[in-house]
Amino acid sequence: MSQSSEWQELADKLFLNTVERFPVTLVRGEGSRVWDEEGREYLDFVGGWAVDSLGHCPPVVVKALEEQARTLIQASNQFYTVPAIKLALLLTENSCLDRVFFSNSGAEANEGAVKLARKYGKIHLNGAYEVITTYESFHGRTLAMVAATGQHKFQAPYIPLPEGFTNVEYNNPEAIKRATSEKTCGVMLEPIQGEGGVNIPDDDYLKKVEGWCRERGILLILDEVQTGIGRTGTLFAYSQYNVEPDIMSLAKGLGSGVPIGAFLAKEKASVFVPGEHGTTFGGNPLVCAAAYATLKYILDNDIPRKVKQTGSYFKAELERLKKQFKFIREVRGRGLLLAMEFDSEIAQKVAMECLARGLLVNKVKPNAIRFMPPLIITTGEVDEAVGILKKSLKAIREEANG
């Protein structure tokens, strides 16, 4: 038995059984590639679930972590620290939002966003507290965010769920209008649904929802945990739809592998007072230094523009595969958040065939795989990935044909 197998058996005994892991123990990463204990190399198009925006162990982030770890790691939010202030300034200068709260994850960021919306409703909307979300959304795994997430499979094990959330059809402004009542304080949407299968709305969907929110005086909350920080070809996806959220949540790519979340708010929605929200580790100097280095590199090197170009190239190559393999139903996505949907539930088989050939992809649904590579991948690496994917699809087709 290999050392890798021994580690995996030990993990299966020790970890709570919450995820189906691939039979690979990763020990090292650099750029768009990772290596297992046996020295085998993989091209990583999972990217830590859209987290490794600058790839694995990017020098600029490693340097920031090393320098900050020797200076100040944790101080608590009782005190001011320079890295958090610098990061907040960079975020507000490059978005339509005015104030920032740092957390540790996307789920925490969304929790904070909803709490802020409820406080706004309490003050300005006669105590309104309900938030409208959509089916196939994903906002996190806390109890409240499971209630917000419009997917029954995540909700069913934990009923009764916290109240205050109404799930309606995605990409349907009229459904939001019908669900709005005097109890509604906000609407929370992903500009593009990530965990739901990389679902792209109509170009005017968010604009219509924004108009409705303005008409009713309720808040528009955009969950950009997966779409933000350049992932879809602009720094934030909302700019592609010509809207401005009142509150926006971020995480994943913000720290390029370091766990950090944030929610930002316009001044009118910034209604918290001291003691109403908090965190022990959120916004600590170490993670903020890493996130600042990540975001500054992305801005200084115009990474979103490169993502748009590389993503367009990648999507076109996937469309070429669609013409060759009739069981590919659809290719969709923007930038470097892409999905390939099949006409049957073969996503796991495709992912495992790719794994065997040295490519890591994500089964986002039983009939769809998702690609979330580092934002710094090259067209050459795209060609390599598409070549592996093509061989994998051929193997599946040959097996099906006997």
PyMOL commands that set and color helices and strands:
alter all, ss='L'
color gray80, all
select helices_A, chain A and resi 3-14+47-50+59-69+82-93+106-124+143-148+152-158+173-179+205-216+237-241+252-255+267-269+285-300+303-324+347-356+379-400
alter helices_A, ss='H'
color red, helices_A
select strands_A, chain A and resi 26-30+33-36+41-44+99-103+130-134+165-168+184-189+219-223+247-250+261-265+328-334+337-342+359-360+362-365+368-371
alter strands_A, ss='S'
color yellow, strands_A
deselect
rebuild
show_as cartoon
